[in-house]
């Protein structure tokens, strides 16, 4: 990954963006290494555009994806998180996944201790779904979710009912935050009312990282009803004040527009 602290001139970054656009016009799935290199070179101009307040909250995901269709790919979303938080650490993603694994195991213990989670059983998919549904109760916020959502976990995770369509759910939610919709065999990562990408259901273990990466990549605000949970995932040492022991987790750094709404 290029040193992003010494950016090219604005003129050169504009050229890099034009090349990036041409790549996506010429083929639907361009070479990921080529795209990643251009995203490195054009980083400063891109973040200035995304982090600005010129876009309305509800328009932000659509406009960003129109300008950067690469962010319909999980690898590029995770790479952008890497650039924002710790571009100098080549092992950032692998270390992040390891921290999540440790947090997951200790959070399961804490959830059982708090009686908001049953003892783990079943496969990793079902264990992950159970933990994600319990996380807002484990790290509660004083603000209740919008009535249309019901439970705070619906901000991050929704299990699709047999007769329910993803778009029906998305059109009903009153927030513009990233959410994982669990279907029979796949999961949909959406932001607000817009589906962004699909990933296999067996990869749901990493989906909390995908959600957090969307907050950073798209410079989104987050709902007050999960404010405590987001704070824990960003910067706090959650096990210093709970019956576990550990270190700062998950992202270890807050950023930009991560503010509270609703």
ABEGO torsion letter per residue (X at the ends): XBBAABBBBAAAAAAAAAAAAAAAAABABBBAAAAAAAAAAAAAAAAAAAABAABBAAAAAAAAAAABAAAABAAAAAAAAAAAABAABAAAAAAAAAAAAAAAAAAAAAAAAAGABBBBBEBAAAAAAAAAAAAAAABBBABBBBAAAGBAAAAABBBBBAABBAAAAAAABABABBBBBBBAABBBBBBEABBABBBBAAAAAAAAAAAAAAAAAAGBBBBAAAAAAAAAAAABBAAAABBBBEBBOAAGBBBEABBBBX
